[in-house]
Amino acid sequence: MTTLIESEEHKALRAAVTALGTRHGRHHDREALWSEAGKLGYLGVNLPEEYGGGGGGIAELSIVLEELGAAGCPLLMMVVSPAICGTVIARFGTDAQKQHWLPGLADGTRTMAFGITEPDAGSNSHRITTTARRDPDTGDWLLTGRKVFISGVDIADATLIVGRTEDSRTGSLKPCLFIVPRDTPGFTRHRIDMELTAAEKQFELTLDDVRLPADALVGDEDAGLLQLFAGLNPERVMTAAFAIGMGRYALAQAITYASDRTVWNTPIGAHQAIAHPLAQAHIDLELARLMMQKAAHLYDVGDDAGAGEAANMAKYAAGEACVKAVDQAVHTLGGNGLTREFGLASLITAARVARIAPVSREMILNYVSHQTLGLPKSY
């Protein structure tokens, strides 16, 4: 994969993470890899230096996740803990919240999950029903609601929950973000039985009058969507990195196999029926990476509006490219593509996650058609 538009620092980071991923490989121990990546500074490369981070941005963090994925050992919680939660706290948290959470998120000794999706809300954050109200006697917050498909809650020290509070001026509900420690009374989790093979499990969360101190609120109660999308845009960029890395891993397995597998004294990769689809998969992954780099750059320089458009496009392109790359890799290997030895069969399901989460490709097409093209809405 070419890196012509990357700085020397980015190239060096990519090479170092590749070496780390290669050492751990497909049969890695997630906890061991997470710990080593944290100690080396890769997990917090986007967080402020004064809190133990690398002082970089989402551009650097996406390189880390992409290269780990290309080595067969992606860390899904990187999308959530440093990218979403770390970014939101770094941008909008109080000094106390930053001091308490960011050093641990940076070195990997602490992990945070992110809870936004609800059974009846889906991609529509305006329909979130998890509500937060003040206790007039103590000033505490009381949260009530449900969340679904929340990754890694069992291994996270806390979950950044998206709730809604009532605007005293208009009476309407606006989104707010709250840090909910894992063992808070009234905060329960139930594992969702998934056929998806992944180290990180999915959970349904129930919040039953969960009592939180006033300082559990992250940022300004009136900031609303600004703070929410400060985390969602990095999430889309990192999902793209996750997908691109997975696609590259699958493509690499197919290239090796097509170069070595010989039929009638000729490697099967010499035949255009095999070679051309793999070349197309490579092109699609490269194009998706370019859009991901653009989105990360726009976000890191503070262009939230531009980053929103580019991040959605990057996530869409990467999801499509990943699915096609995995499918073609499995097809190239034939029956071997479904064996445990090569590790591709499980990617058939995993690749589709990038198409449907954290936002479906159809909702991205809605966004582009409305926001970019100016077409009228159907809803």
N, C-alpha and C positions, 0 to 999 in steps of 0.2 A: 504494500500500500504506500503510495507516494506521500511525501510530507513537504512538498515544495513551498507551500505558503506558510509553513510553521517556522517559528524562531528556533535558534539553536537550543535555547532553554527547553522549548517544547519537545524538540527532537530528543534531547538528553533524558527528559522525563519519560517519554514514550519508551525509550530503550531500557531504562532502569526498571520500569514497571513490567515490561515484557520479560525481563530476566526473572523478576519475582514470580510472575505468573507461570513461567516455564518451570521453575523449581517446584511449584505446588501442583500444577497440572490438573487434569480432569478429575482425578481421584483425590482431590484436596480435602483437608480438614478445614471446614469453614471457620471455626473459631481460631485455629492456628494462623490461617491466612489473614483473617481480620486483625488479629493481634499484631502480626508482623507488619502489615500494611500501615497500621496505626503508628507503630514505633518508628517506622521509616518516614513518617510525615505525609503519607499519600492520602489518608482518609480526610485530613484537615487541610489539604493544600489550598482550598478556597476560603478558609476562615482567616480572620485577622491575626496578624503576628503577635499582637499584644496578648492574645488569649491562647497562644500555643499553635496557631495555624501557620500556613505557609504564605499567607498574604496574597495569594493568587485569586482566581475566580472560577467560574463554572467552566471556562475553557480548559483549565488545567485539570479540574476534577473529572471532566468528561473523557480526557485522555486516559486517566487512570482506569476508569471503568471499562472503556473500550478495549484497552490492552489486556486487562484481566479476562474479559470476555473472550477475546481472540485466543487466549491461552487455555480456554476451557474452564475457567474458574471465576465467573462473574460474581460480584457481591451485590445482590439486589438491594440490601439495606443502605448501600451508598446513595441510591436514588432518594432515600427517605431521610436518613439521619443527618449527614452533613449537607446535602443539597437542599432539601426543603427546610427541615427544622433548624439546621445550623444557619442557613441564610436568613430565615425569618428572624431568629433571635439576634443575629449579628446586626441586622438592619433596624429592627424595631424594639428589641428587648431593653429592659432597664439595665443599668450597670450591674446590679446584683444578679440578674438573670444571666447576663453574659459571663460574669465571673464564676457563677455556679455551674453552668452547662457547657460553655464553649471549649474549655480546656479538655474535658473528657470526651466531647464529640470529636475534637481534633485528633486526639491520640488513640481513640478507639476504646478507651476504658468505659465510656458511657455510650449508650445508644438510645435513640428516640424514634418512636413510630409516629405516623401521621394519620389522623382519622378525619376524613371528610365524607366519604361515600355512605349513603344511607339506603335502606331498602326501597323507599319510595321517591328518592331524589335522583339517583343515578348521576348523570352528567350535569344536571341542573342544580347548581349551587344555590340558586334563588329559592329552591323548595326544601332546603334543609330545615328539619323540624327540631333538631336538638337545640334546646333553649337554655339560656343562662339568665338567672335573675338574682338580684341582690337581696341578701337578708338585711332588712332595715335595722335590725338590732345590733348585728356584729359587723356588717360591711362585707361579709363573706359572699362568695358566689355559690349558687346552687345550680348544677347542671343536670338536665334530664333529657334522655334521648337514646337512639340506637345508631350504631355504625356497622357496616358490613365490608368484607373483603379488605381488612386492615392487616397489613403484612408485619410479621415479626413482633407482635405485641408481647409474646411470651419471653422474648429475649431483650426487650427494650426496658430501660429504666423508667421511661415515662412516654406518654403519647401526647402529641400536640393535637388537641381536639378543636375542630371547627364547630362553633355553636353560633347562636344568634341571640342578640339582645334587643330590647325594644328601645327605639329612639324616643326620648322623652318629648321631643318637639313634634314629630310626625306620627308617632305610634307605630311606624313600620319597623320590621325586623331587619337588622344589619348583621353581617358576619363578624365574629370576633374569635380570637385564638386563645386557647387556654392550655397550660401545661398541667397534665394530670399524671402524677406518679403512679406506677404500676399497682401498688398495693393500697391505693386510696379506698376507703370504705364506700360501698355502693357502686364501685367500678368493676364490673365482671366481664369475663371473656369466655367465649365458647368457640372451639376450633371448628372450622368448616371442612367437611370431608371433600377434599379436592382430588381429582385424578391427575392433576398436574404434579410432576415430580420436581420438587424444589426443596432446598434446605430450609428456606423461610416459609413458615406456615401462615395460613390465612385465618382470620378470626372475625366473629361477630361480637360487637361490644354492646354492653348495656350500661347506661348511666342512670342510676336511680337516686335522684336528689344528692348527687355527689357534691360534697361540701369542699370548697377550695378557698384558700386565703385570698384576699384582695390582690395580692401581688402575683397570683397565678395567671392573670391576664397579660398577654404579650402585646405590647404596643398601645396605641391609642384606641379607646373604645369607639371613637368616631371615624377611624381610618377606613374601616370596612373593606371593600374589595381591593384597595391598594395593597394592603398587607397580605391578603389572601393570594393574590396573583404574584406577589414577590416570591412566594414559594412554588406556585404552580408552573411558572415559566421554567425555572431550573428543573423541575420534575420532568417536563416534556423533553428538555435537552438531554437529561440523563437517561431517560427511557430510550431516546434515539441512540445514545452511546451504548446502552445495554444491547439493543437490537443489532447495531452494526458489529459489535464485538462477537455476538453469537453467530451472525451471518458469516463473518470472516473465519471463525473457527470451523464452521461446517464446510465452507468453501475450501479451506486448506486441507481438510480430510479428503475431499473429493479430488483435489488436484494431485495429492500424493498417490491416491488410489489409481486415478486415471493414467498417471505416469508409470506406475509399476505393473498394473494389471495388463497382461499380454494375452491376446487372442490371435491365433494364426500368425504368430511371430511379430505382431505389431501392438504397441501399447494402445489401449482403447482411447487414450487422450489424443491420439493422432487423428481420430475420426471427427469430422466437423459436427456430427450429431451429438457428440459428447463435448467437444471443445467449445463450440459456439454458445451453448446455454451457460456454461461456466464463465465464459468471457462476459456475457451479458449480466450475469449475477455480480461479477466484479465491478462492472461499470455502474450498476445501480447502487451498489454499496458505496462506491467512491462519490457519486453524486449526492447521496444522502449525507455522507460525512461533510461535504462542503456546506450544505445547508445547516447542518448541526454546528459547524464552526462559526458560520455567520450568526446564528442565533445566540451562541455563547458569547461571541464578541459584542453583539448589541446589548445583551444583558449586562455584561461586565462594564461597559462604558456608560450604563445608566439609561439607555434608550428602552424603557419598559414597553412602550407601544410597538416599536419595531421588533423587539425581542418576542413579543406575544405572537405576532404573525409568523416570524421565522421559526420559532420554537414549535408551533403547531405544524408547519410545513415539514420541518425536520423530523418530527415524530412520525408523521404520516409516511414520508418517503422511507425512513429507516424501517418502519414496520413492514411495509410492502417488500422492500429489498430483502429483509431478513427471511420472511416467509418463502420468497422465491429461491433464495440461496439454499436454505435448508431443504426445500423440496427437491431442488436439482441435485444437491449432494446425495440425498438418499437414493434418488433415481440413478445416479451415476454408480453407486455401489451395488445396486440391485438388492438381492437378498441380504448381502452383508450390511446394507444400510439399516436393516432392522435388527441387527444383533447388538448385544450389549458391548461387545468388544470395541466397536467403533464409536459408540456413544452418540449416534445421530438420531435414533428413533425417538428418544425423549424430547428432542428439540422440535419435533413436529408439533407437539402441543405447546411447548414453551414459546416457540416463535410467534404463535398467534396471540400471546399475551400483549405483545407490542402493538397489535392491531386494535385491541379492545380496551386496553388500560394504559394510562389513567383516564384517557378519553378516547372514545371510539373514532375510527376513521371517518364515519359518517358525520359525527359532530364537528370534526375538523373541516370537512368539506362544507358544512353549514357555515362555519366561522369564515372560511375563505370566501365563500360565495356572498355572504352578507357584508363582512368587514372590508374585504379587499376589492371585490368586484362590484359592490354596491347593489346587489340584487335584492329584491324584496324577500321577506321571511314567509315561510309557509306555516309558522306557528306563532 
